[in-house]
Amino acid sequence: MTTNLSNRVAVITGGASGIARAVCRQLGREGVKAIGVVDFSDAVTGVCAEINKELGRECLVPFKGDVTDRAFRASVFKQMKERFGAVSICVPAAGIVRDGLAVKVDKAARTAKLYDQDLMEKTISVNLIAASYWAMETIASVAIARAERGQNGWKGGDEVQGEVVFVGSISSAGNKGQVAYAATKAGLEGVRATLAKEAIYYGVRVGIVHPGFTNTPMVQAMDQKIITEQVLPKTQLGRLITPEEIADAICFMIRNPAVSGALWADAGWHPPA
């Protein structure tokens, strides 16, 4: 039995581009009542207007701000609840990547340069901590809504109450030059596993989709020689994944309550050791 999304309210972070933008469009097409689209870029307003025009209804609501800002996060949830009702779907997809070797040695000078700690902390703040708290805010939103209706814990047997889907990465298994990024995506696995055990008390499911190399601005910014010589030959499909393919996997997890845990949308990625 698939989940009826027509009365649901969602929040998607990083929604102005890439995978998150495709998720916003797909959820809108599947009838979600309202979607708070969060992004640091000014483009978020135009993206919402464009997709609303495609949908023929006012579904996407833009919010420009920093996902690591606690007050901003609280404001988004407050405004969405006041206008549309409690948020019960969240895809905290906002993320950054700052590649660099963990240790780089200058043989002549006999010195070693470690990966920049400020970049490590920034990447963790955006990709892991912020994503975790947008998810927890959604679980709290569902829990409070249940309390306001005089309901206690969800007992199962009826329709689930909410869904959170994290955006992981194949880099969660380790990837050269991505010590910070890989750490955050692996960390999301632990967060997901823990929240999945806790949040089901309120009827909220928590999953994660691990994309492979996807044709997003993040991947487009990479050296194209690396893509053609080191990425595509190790991918069974022989091409980059489209954002729409990842969005379909995420929306599949949202609408199908029988699916839990992690999905690997990696296009048959088989890197060397």
C-alpha positions in Angstrom: 0.0 0.0 0.0 1.7 3.2 -1.1 1.5 6.3 1.0 -1.0 9.0 0.1 1.0 12.2 -0.3 -1.8 14.6 -1.1 -2.1 15.9 2.5 1.6 16.0 3.2 3.9 18.9 3.8 7.6 18.6 2.9 10.9 20.4 3.4 13.8 19.9 1.0 17.2 21.5 1.6 19.6 22.3 -1.2 16.5 22.5 -3.4 17.7 25.1 -5.9 19.8 22.6 -7.9 20.8 19.0 -8.6 19.2 16.1 -6.9 17.1 18.1 -4.4 15.6 20.2 -7.2 14.6 17.0 -9.0 13.1 15.7 -5.8 11.0 18.9 -5.4 9.7 18.6 -8.9 8.9 14.8 -8.5 7.1 15.3 -5.1 5.1 18.1 -6.6 4.0 15.9 -9.5 3.1 13.2 -7.0 0.7 15.5 -5.3 2.4 16.7 -2.1 0.4 19.6 -0.7 3.3 22.0 -0.1 7.1 21.9 -0.2 9.4 24.3 1.6 12.4 24.6 -0.6 15.5 25.7 1.2 18.8 26.9 -0.3 21.6 29.4 0.3 21.3 30.6 -3.4 19.2 33.4 -4.7 18.1 31.0 -7.4 15.7 29.2 -5.1 13.0 31.8 -5.8 13.2 31.3 -9.5 13.3 27.5 -9.2 10.1 27.5 -7.1 8.4 29.8 -9.6 9.4 27.6 -12.5 8.3 24.4 -11.0 5.0 25.9 -9.7 4.3 27.0 -13.2 4.9 23.5 -14.5 2.6 22.0 -11.8 -0.1 24.6 -12.4 -0.4 25.3 -8.7 1.4 27.0 -5.9 3.2 24.1 -4.2 6.8 25.1 -3.7 7.7 27.9 -1.2 11.2 29.3 -1.3 13.3 29.9 1.8 16.8 31.5 1.3 19.2 30.9 4.2 22.0 28.9 5.8 21.0 25.3 6.7 23.4 25.4 9.6 21.5 28.4 11.2 19.3 27.1 14.0 17.0 30.1 14.0 16.5 29.9 10.3 15.7 26.2 10.5 13.1 26.8 13.2 11.6 29.7 11.2 11.1 27.5 8.2 9.2 24.8 10.1 7.2 27.4 11.9 6.1 29.2 8.7 5.3 25.9 6.9 3.2 24.7 9.8 1.3 28.0 10.1 0.5 28.0 6.4 0.0 24.3 5.5 0.2 22.1 8.6 2.9 20.1 10.3 5.9 19.1 8.2 6.0 15.3 7.8 8.5 14.7 4.9 12.1 15.8 4.8 14.9 15.3 2.4 17.9 17.2 3.9 19.9 17.2 0.7 22.0 20.3 1.1 25.7 19.4 1.0 29.2 20.6 0.0 32.3 18.8 -1.1 35.9 20.1 -0.5 38.3 17.5 -1.9 41.9 17.2 -0.8 44.3 14.5 0.3 44.4 13.7 4.0 48.1 13.9 4.1 50.3 15.5 1.4 54.1 15.2 1.8 56.7 17.7 0.5 59.7 15.4 0.2 62.2 18.2 -0.4 61.1 20.1 2.7 60.5 16.9 4.6 57.1 18.3 5.8 53.6 17.1 5.6 50.4 19.1 5.0 47.2 17.7 6.5 43.8 18.2 5.2 42.6 21.7 6.3 40.7 21.4 9.6 38.5 24.3 8.9 37.3 22.6 5.7 36.7 19.4 7.7 34.6 21.2 10.3 32.6 23.1 7.7 31.9 20.0 5.7 30.7 18.2 8.8 28.6 21.1 9.9 26.7 21.3 6.6 26.6 17.7 5.5 26.2 15.8 8.8 25.1 18.1 11.6 22.7 20.3 9.7 21.2 17.3 7.8 20.7 15.5 11.1 18.9 18.4 12.7 16.6 19.1 9.8 15.6 15.5 10.0 15.1 15.7 13.8 13.0 18.8 13.4 10.7 16.9 11.1 10.3 14.1 13.5 9.5 16.6 16.2 7.0 18.3 13.9 5.1 15.0 13.5 5.4 14.2 17.2 4.0 17.6 18.3 1.1 17.3 15.7 0.2 13.9 17.2 0.3 15.4 20.7 -2.0 18.2 19.6 -4.5 15.7 18.4 -4.3 13.8 21.7 -2.4 10.9 20.2 0.4 9.0 21.9 2.9 6.7 20.2 2.1 5.2 16.8 1.1 1.6 17.1 1.5 0.5 13.5 -1.1 -1.1 11.3 -2.3 2.2 9.8 -0.7 4.7 7.5 2.7 5.9 8.5 3.0 9.5 9.7 6.1 10.8 8.1 9.3 10.1 6.1 12.9 11.3 6.2 15.3 10.3 3.5 18.9 11.3 3.8 21.2 11.7 0.7 24.3 9.7 1.3 27.0 8.9 -1.3 29.0 6.0 -2.6 31.9 7.9 -1.0 30.5 6.7 2.4 32.5 3.5 1.7 35.7 5.6 1.4 37.0 7.5 -1.6 40.5 8.9 -2.2 40.7 12.7 -1.7 37.4 12.9 0.1 38.3 12.3 3.8 35.8 15.0 5.0 33.0 14.3 2.5 33.2 10.5 3.0 33.2 11.0 6.8 30.0 13.0 6.7 28.2 10.5 4.4 29.3 7.5 6.4 28.1 9.4 9.5 24.7 9.8 8.1 24.4 6.0 8.1 24.7 6.0 11.9 22.3 8.9 12.2 19.8 7.1 10.0 20.0 3.8 11.8 19.5 5.5 15.2 16.7 7.8 14.1 14.9 4.9 12.3 14.7 3.1 15.7 13.5 6.1 17.6 11.3 7.9 15.1 9.1 4.9 14.3 7.5 5.5 17.8 5.8 8.5 16.1 5.2 6.6 12.8 8.1 8.3 11.0 10.3 6.2 8.7 13.9 7.1 8.1 16.0 5.9 5.2 19.0 6.9 3.0 19.8 6.8 -0.7 23.4 6.6 -1.7 23.9 8.1 -5.1 26.8 7.4 -7.4 28.3 10.0 -9.7 25.4 12.2 -10.7 25.2 14.9 -13.3 24.9 17.8 -10.8 26.8 21.1 -10.4 29.0 19.4 -7.8 30.2 16.7 -10.3 30.2 19.2 -13.2 32.8 21.2 -11.3 35.2 18.3 -11.2 38.0 17.9 -13.7 36.3 16.3 -16.7 39.4 14.2 -17.4 38.8 12.5 -14.1 35.2 11.8 -15.0 36.1 10.3 -18.4 39.2 8.4 -17.4 38.6 7.4 -13.8 34.8 7.5 -13.1 32.9 6.3 -16.2 35.1 3.2 -16.9 34.3 2.0 -13.4 30.6 2.5 -13.8 28.5 -0.4 -15.3 26.2 2.0 -17.1 29.1 3.9 -18.6 27.5 7.3 -17.9 26.7 9.7 -15.2 23.4 9.2 -13.3 20.7 11.9 -13.9 19.3 13.8 -10.9 15.9 12.6 -11.9 17.0 9.0 -11.4 18.1 9.7 -7.9 15.0 11.7 -7.2 12.9 8.7 -8.3 14.8 6.5 -5.8 14.2 9.0 -3.0 10.5 9.3 -3.8 10.2 5.5 -4.0 11.4 5.3 -0.4 9.0 8.0 0.6 5.9 6.5 -1.0 6.6 2.8 -0.3 6.3 2.1 3.5 7.7 -1.4 3.0 11.1 -0.1 2.0 13.6 0.7 4.8 17.3 1.1 5.4 19.5 2.1 2.5 19.2 2.1 -1.3 22.3 2.3 -3.5 21.7 4.2 -6.7 25.2 3.8 -7.9 24.9 2.8 -11.5 27.0 -0.3 -10.9 30.0 1.6 -9.4 33.0 -0.7 -8.8 36.0 1.3 -7.8 39.4 -0.3 -7.2 40.7 -0.7 -3.6 
